[in-house]
Amino acid sequence: MVVHANRRLGAPLDEHEIADAMQEALSSIWKRLATYQGLSSIETWAHSFCMHEIFNVLRYKKQRRAREA
């Protein structure tokens, strides 16, 4: 999901950032799995975690660039 979402966003993340986002998303999904109520497909529920982590990485990149400039 993270790789696909990254492509849809124009591939702003490199392979290391994608791996970090995937690991963080999986960790978040695992921690919150008990809260899944089945109101949507598990894929839809997990997708929100993936997107959240992608945007976290993008925010971090933007902040890092601003500090370097």
Backbone as XML, in Angstrom:
<?xml version="1.0"?>
<chain id="A" units="angstrom">
  <residue number="1" name="MET">
    <atom name="N" x="0.820" y="-1.197" z="0.000"/>
    <atom name="CA" x="0.000" y="0.000" z="0.000"/>
    <atom name="C" x="0.862" y="1.259" z="0.000"/>
  </residue>
  <residue number="2" name="VAL">
    <atom name="N" x="1.936" y="1.236" z="0.774"/>
    <atom name="CA" x="2.800" y="2.413" z="0.870"/>
    <atom name="C" x="3.472" y="2.688" z="-0.475"/>
  </residue>
  <residue number="3" name="VAL">
    <atom name="N" x="3.955" y="1.661" z="-1.123"/>
    <atom name="CA" x="4.621" y="1.828" z="-2.421"/>
    <atom name="C" x="3.632" y="2.382" z="-3.445"/>
  </residue>
  <residue number="4" name="HIS">
    <atom name="N" x="2.442" y="1.822" z="-3.469"/>
    <atom name="CA" x="1.416" y="2.270" z="-4.420"/>
    <atom name="C" x="1.031" y="3.727" z="-4.141"/>
  </residue>
  <residue number="5" name="ALA">
    <atom name="N" x="0.817" y="4.064" z="-2.888"/>
    <atom name="CA" x="0.456" y="5.446" z="-2.540"/>
    <atom name="C" x="1.581" y="6.408" z="-2.888"/>
  </residue>
  <residue number="6" name="ASN">
    <atom name="N" x="2.813" y="5.994" z="-2.674"/>
    <atom name="CA" x="3.960" y="6.828" z="-3.027"/>
    <atom name="C" x="3.963" y="7.110" z="-4.533"/>
  </residue>
  <residue number="7" name="ARG">
    <atom name="N" x="3.692" y="6.101" z="-5.341"/>
    <atom name="CA" x="3.626" y="6.298" z="-6.800"/>
    <atom name="C" x="2.518" y="7.261" z="-7.169"/>
  </residue>
  <residue number="8" name="ARG">
    <atom name="N" x="1.354" y="7.097" z="-6.535"/>
    <atom name="CA" x="0.220" y="7.982" z="-6.839"/>
    <atom name="C" x="0.523" y="9.431" z="-6.479"/>
  </residue>
  <residue number="9" name="LEU">
    <atom name="N" x="1.368" y="9.640" z="-5.492"/>
    <atom name="CA" x="1.735" y="10.989" z="-5.076"/>
    <atom name="C" x="2.899" y="11.554" z="-5.891"/>
  </residue>
  <residue number="10" name="GLY">
    <atom name="N" x="3.359" y="10.818" z="-6.881"/>
    <atom name="CA" x="4.464" y="11.288" z="-7.710"/>
    <atom name="C" x="5.821" y="10.825" z="-7.243"/>
  </residue>
  <residue number="11" name="ALA">
    <atom name="N" x="5.866" y="9.809" z="-6.422"/>
    <atom name="CA" x="7.091" y="9.189" z="-5.915"/>
    <atom name="C" x="8.008" y="10.170" z="-5.176"/>
  </residue>
  <residue number="12" name="PRO">
    <atom name="N" x="7.483" y="10.876" z="-4.171"/>
    <atom name="CA" x="8.327" y="11.809" z="-3.418"/>
    <atom name="C" x="9.286" y="11.132" z="-2.440"/>
  </residue>
  <residue number="13" name="LEU">
    <atom name="N" x="9.047" y="9.858" z="-2.116"/>
    <atom name="CA" x="9.884" y="9.157" z="-1.147"/>
    <atom name="C" x="10.868" y="8.233" z="-1.853"/>
  </residue>
  <residue number="14" name="ASP">
    <atom name="N" x="12.095" y="8.168" z="-1.319"/>
    <atom name="CA" x="13.055" y="7.216" z="-1.868"/>
    <atom name="C" x="12.839" y="5.852" z="-1.194"/>
  </residue>
  <residue number="15" name="GLU">
    <atom name="N" x="13.600" y="4.858" z="-1.599"/>
    <atom name="CA" x="13.366" y="3.494" z="-1.104"/>
    <atom name="C" x="13.565" y="3.370" z="0.405"/>
  </residue>
  <residue number="16" name="HIS">
    <atom name="N" x="14.488" y="4.129" z="0.972"/>
    <atom name="CA" x="14.722" y="4.068" z="2.418"/>
    <atom name="C" x="13.564" y="4.714" z="3.180"/>
  </residue>
  <residue number="17" name="GLU">
    <atom name="N" x="13.067" y="5.812" z="2.665"/>
    <atom name="CA" x="11.928" y="6.482" z="3.299"/>
    <atom name="C" x="10.671" y="5.627" z="3.189"/>
  </residue>
  <residue number="18" name="ILE">
    <atom name="N" x="10.509" y="4.939" z="2.067"/>
    <atom name="CA" x="9.378" y="4.021" z="1.907"/>
    <atom name="C" x="9.474" y="2.897" z="2.935"/>
  </residue>
  <residue number="19" name="ALA">
    <atom name="N" x="10.661" y="2.334" z="3.092"/>
    <atom name="CA" x="10.853" y="1.254" z="4.068"/>
    <atom name="C" x="10.539" y="1.738" z="5.480"/>
  </residue>
  <residue number="20" name="ASP">
    <atom name="N" x="10.975" y="2.950" z="5.822"/>
    <atom name="CA" x="10.674" y="3.506" z="7.142"/>
    <atom name="C" x="9.174" y="3.695" z="7.327"/>
  </residue>
  <residue number="21" name="ALA">
    <atom name="N" x="8.511" y="4.241" z="6.307"/>
    <atom name="CA" x="7.061" y="4.459" z="6.385"/>
    <atom name="C" x="6.324" y="3.135" z="6.512"/>
  </residue>
  <residue number="22" name="MET">
    <atom name="N" x="6.767" y="2.124" z="5.785"/>
    <atom name="CA" x="6.131" y="0.814" z="5.870"/>
    <atom name="C" x="6.290" y="0.225" z="7.264"/>
  </residue>
  <residue number="23" name="GLN">
    <atom name="N" x="7.481" y="0.344" z="7.823"/>
    <atom name="CA" x="7.729" y="-0.210" z="9.155"/>
    <atom name="C" x="6.882" y="0.514" z="10.207"/>
  </residue>
  <residue number="24" name="GLU">
    <atom name="N" x="6.814" y="1.819" z="10.124"/>
    <atom name="CA" x="6.010" y="2.581" z="11.083"/>
    <atom name="C" x="4.526" y="2.275" z="10.931"/>
  </residue>
  <residue number="25" name="ALA">
    <atom name="N" x="4.064" y="2.167" z="9.680"/>
    <atom name="CA" x="2.653" y="1.846" z="9.447"/>
    <atom name="C" x="2.324" y="0.466" z="10.006"/>
  </residue>
  <residue number="26" name="LEU">
    <atom name="N" x="3.169" y="-0.507" z="9.745"/>
    <atom name="CA" x="2.927" y="-1.855" z="10.250"/>
    <atom name="C" x="2.910" y="-1.876" z="11.775"/>
  </residue>
  <residue number="27" name="SER">
    <atom name="N" x="3.815" y="-1.131" z="12.379"/>
    <atom name="CA" x="3.854" y="-1.056" z="13.838"/>
    <atom name="C" x="2.556" y="-0.437" z="14.380"/>
  </residue>
  <residue number="28" name="SER">
    <atom name="N" x="2.106" y="0.632" z="13.747"/>
    <atom name="CA" x="0.868" y="1.290" z="14.179"/>
    <atom name="C" x="-0.338" y="0.377" z="13.991"/>
  </residue>
  <residue number="29" name="ILE">
    <atom name="N" x="-0.384" y="-0.308" z="12.851"/>
    <atom name="CA" x="-1.497" y="-1.230" z="12.581"/>
    <atom name="C" x="-1.517" y="-2.345" z="13.627"/>
  </residue>
  <residue number="30" name="TRP">
    <atom name="N" x="-0.366" y="-2.908" z="13.910"/>
    <atom name="CA" x="-0.284" y="-4.002" z="14.880"/>
    <atom name="C" x="-0.742" y="-3.542" z="16.264"/>
  </residue>
  <residue number="31" name="LYS">
    <atom name="N" x="-0.297" y="-2.350" z="16.676"/>
    <atom name="CA" x="-0.676" y="-1.827" z="17.995"/>
    <atom name="C" x="-2.169" y="-1.565" z="18.092"/>
  </residue>
  <residue number="32" name="ARG">
    <atom name="N" x="-2.787" y="-1.134" z="16.983"/>
    <atom name="CA" x="-4.196" y="-0.749" z="17.000"/>
    <atom name="C" x="-5.133" y="-1.833" z="16.482"/>
  </residue>
  <residue number="33" name="LEU">
    <atom name="N" x="-4.620" y="-2.995" z="16.174"/>
    <atom name="CA" x="-5.438" y="-4.057" z="15.586"/>
    <atom name="C" x="-6.656" y="-4.402" z="16.449"/>
  </residue>
  <residue number="34" name="ALA">
    <atom name="N" x="-6.517" y="-4.336" z="17.737"/>
    <atom name="CA" x="-7.633" y="-4.651" z="18.636"/>
    <atom name="C" x="-8.781" y="-3.653" z="18.496"/>
  </residue>
  <residue number="35" name="THR">
    <atom name="N" x="-8.502" y="-2.472" z="17.944"/>
    <atom name="CA" x="-9.560" y="-1.466" z="17.788"/>
    <atom name="C" x="-10.324" y="-1.626" z="16.478"/>
  </residue>
  <residue number="36" name="TYR">
    <atom name="N" x="-9.831" y="-2.499" z="15.589"/>
    <atom name="CA" x="-10.519" y="-2.717" z="14.311"/>
    <atom name="C" x="-11.871" y="-3.356" z="14.586"/>
  </residue>
  <residue number="37" name="GLN">
    <atom name="N" x="-12.940" y="-2.683" z="14.110"/>
    <atom name="CA" x="-14.299" y="-3.137" z="14.402"/>
    <atom name="C" x="-14.991" y="-3.804" z="13.221"/>
  </residue>
  <residue number="38" name="GLY">
    <atom name="N" x="-14.330" y="-3.871" z="12.082"/>
    <atom name="CA" x="-14.930" y="-4.527" z="10.937"/>
    <atom name="C" x="-15.951" y="-3.681" z="10.204"/>
  </residue>
  <residue number="39" name="LEU">
    <atom name="N" x="-15.974" y="-2.372" z="10.447"/>
    <atom name="CA" x="-16.935" y="-1.502" z="9.776"/>
    <atom name="C" x="-16.535" y="-1.219" z="8.331"/>
  </residue>
  <residue number="40" name="SER">
    <atom name="N" x="-15.308" y="-1.495" z="8.001"/>
    <atom name="CA" x="-14.807" y="-1.392" z="6.628"/>
    <atom name="C" x="-13.872" y="-2.577" z="6.409"/>
  </residue>
  <residue number="41" name="SER">
    <atom name="N" x="-13.390" y="-2.715" z="5.194"/>
    <atom name="CA" x="-12.449" y="-3.818" z="4.961"/>
    <atom name="C" x="-11.157" y="-3.516" z="5.720"/>
  </residue>
  <residue number="42" name="ILE">
    <atom name="N" x="-10.434" y="-4.545" z="6.071"/>
    <atom name="CA" x="-9.174" y="-4.366" z="6.791"/>
    <atom name="C" x="-8.189" y="-3.576" z="5.938"/>
  </residue>
  <residue number="43" name="GLU">
    <atom name="N" x="-8.267" y="-3.748" z="4.611"/>
    <atom name="CA" x="-7.384" y="-3.012" z="3.711"/>
    <atom name="C" x="-7.652" y="-1.507" z="3.783"/>
  </residue>
  <residue number="44" name="THR">
    <atom name="N" x="-8.921" y="-1.133" z="3.799"/>
    <atom name="CA" x="-9.290" y="0.280" z="3.897"/>
    <atom name="C" x="-8.815" y="0.854" z="5.217"/>
  </residue>
  <residue number="45" name="TRP">
    <atom name="N" x="-9.016" y="0.109" z="6.275"/>
    <atom name="CA" x="-8.600" y="0.548" z="7.602"/>
    <atom name="C" x="-7.085" y="0.724" z="7.650"/>
  </residue>
  <residue number="46" name="ALA">
    <atom name="N" x="-6.343" y="-0.244" z="7.113"/>
    <atom name="CA" x="-4.879" y="-0.184" z="7.119"/>
    <atom name="C" x="-4.359" y="0.929" z="6.207"/>
  </residue>
  <residue number="47" name="HIS">
    <atom name="N" x="-5.073" y="1.213" z="5.124"/>
    <atom name="CA" x="-4.649" y="2.249" z="4.181"/>
    <atom name="C" x="-4.497" y="3.594" z="4.880"/>
  </residue>
  <residue number="48" name="SER">
    <atom name="N" x="-5.385" y="3.897" z="5.808"/>
    <atom name="CA" x="-5.292" y="5.187" z="6.511"/>
    <atom name="C" x="-3.991" y="5.281" z="7.317"/>
  </residue>
  <residue number="49" name="PHE">
    <atom name="N" x="-3.549" y="4.187" z="7.892"/>
    <atom name="CA" x="-2.280" y="4.180" z="8.624"/>
    <atom name="C" x="-1.107" y="4.408" z="7.671"/>
  </residue>
  <residue number="50" name="CYS">
    <atom name="N" x="-1.173" y="3.768" z="6.507"/>
    <atom name="CA" x="-0.108" y="3.935" z="5.518"/>
    <atom name="C" x="-0.009" y="5.376" z="5.051"/>
  </residue>
  <residue number="51" name="MET">
    <atom name="N" x="-1.142" y="5.968" z="4.736"/>
    <atom name="CA" x="-1.140" y="7.358" z="4.270"/>
    <atom name="C" x="-0.640" y="8.289" z="5.373"/>
  </residue>
  <residue number="52" name="HIS">
    <atom name="N" x="-1.041" y="8.046" z="6.575"/>
    <atom name="CA" x="-0.586" y="8.871" z="7.699"/>
    <atom name="C" x="0.938" y="8.838" z="7.801"/>
  </residue>
  <residue number="53" name="GLU">
    <atom name="N" x="1.523" y="7.669" z="7.675"/>
    <atom name="CA" x="2.978" y="7.555" z="7.779"/>
    <atom name="C" x="3.688" y="8.199" z="6.596"/>
  </residue>
  <residue number="54" name="ILE">
    <atom name="N" x="3.121" y="8.081" z="5.399"/>
    <atom name="CA" x="3.718" y="8.754" z="4.243"/>
    <atom name="C" x="3.749" y="10.261" z="4.483"/>
  </residue>
  <residue number="55" name="PHE">
    <atom name="N" x="2.642" y="10.806" z="4.934"/>
    <atom name="CA" x="2.593" y="12.249" z="5.174"/>
    <atom name="C" x="3.508" y="12.662" z="6.322"/>
  </residue>
  <residue number="56" name="ASN">
    <atom name="N" x="3.688" y="11.793" z="7.307"/>
    <atom name="CA" x="4.660" y="12.088" z="8.365"/>
    <atom name="C" x="6.075" y="12.200" z="7.798"/>
  </residue>
  <residue number="57" name="VAL">
    <atom name="N" x="6.450" y="11.263" z="6.922"/>
    <atom name="CA" x="7.776" y="11.297" z="6.312"/>
    <atom name="C" x="7.928" y="12.559" z="5.464"/>
  </residue>
  <residue number="58" name="LEU">
    <atom name="N" x="6.900" y="12.902" z="4.706"/>
    <atom name="CA" x="6.971" y="14.108" z="3.879"/>
    <atom name="C" x="7.110" y="15.373" z="4.730"/>
  </residue>
  <residue number="59" name="ARG">
    <atom name="N" x="6.393" y="15.429" z="5.842"/>
    <atom name="CA" x="6.519" y="16.575" z="6.758"/>
    <atom name="C" x="7.932" y="16.669" z="7.314"/>
  </residue>
  <residue number="60" name="TYR">
    <atom name="N" x="8.481" y="15.519" z="7.688"/>
    <atom name="CA" x="9.838" y="15.491" z="8.228"/>
    <atom name="C" x="10.846" y="15.969" z="7.185"/>
  </residue>
  <residue number="61" name="LYS">
    <atom name="N" x="10.677" y="15.513" z="5.927"/>
    <atom name="CA" x="11.580" y="15.939" z="4.857"/>
    <atom name="C" x="11.507" y="17.461" z="4.666"/>
  </residue>
  <residue number="62" name="LYS">
    <atom name="N" x="10.298" y="17.993" z="4.707"/>
    <atom name="CA" x="10.115" y="19.437" z="4.514"/>
    <atom name="C" x="10.780" y="20.212" z="5.649"/>
  </residue>
  <residue number="63" name="GLN">
    <atom name="N" x="10.616" y="19.742" z="6.885"/>
    <atom name="CA" x="11.240" y="20.404" z="8.024"/>
    <atom name="C" x="12.760" y="20.328" z="7.941"/>
  </residue>
  <residue number="64" name="ARG">
    <atom name="N" x="13.275" y="19.182" z="7.511"/>
    <atom name="CA" x="14.716" y="19.007" z="7.395"/>
    <atom name="C" x="15.290" y="19.947" z="6.341"/>
  </residue>
  <residue number="65" name="ARG">
    <atom name="N" x="14.585" y="20.078" z="5.217"/>
    <atom name="CA" x="15.051" y="20.994" z="4.174"/>
    <atom name="C" x="15.045" y="22.437" z="4.649"/>
  </residue>
  <residue number="66" name="ALA">
    <atom name="N" x="14.030" y="22.801" z="5.418"/>
    <atom name="CA" x="13.937" y="24.174" z="5.930"/>
    <atom name="C" x="15.074" y="24.471" z="6.894"/>
  </residue>
  <residue number="67" name="ARG">
    <atom name="N" x="15.464" y="23.504" z="7.716"/>
    <atom name="CA" x="16.581" y="23.705" z="8.651"/>
    <atom name="C" x="17.899" y="23.825" z="7.916"/>
  </residue>
  <residue number="68" name="GLU">
    <atom name="N" x="18.051" y="23.077" z="6.802"/>
    <atom name="CA" x="19.294" y="23.097" z="6.038"/>
    <atom name="C" x="19.455" y="24.361" z="5.216"/>
  </residue>
  <residue number="69" name="ALA">
    <atom name="N" x="18.359" y="25.015" z="4.903"/>
    <atom name="CA" x="18.415" y="26.222" z="4.054"/>
    <atom name="C" x="18.769" y="27.468" z="4.840"/>
  </residue>
</chain>
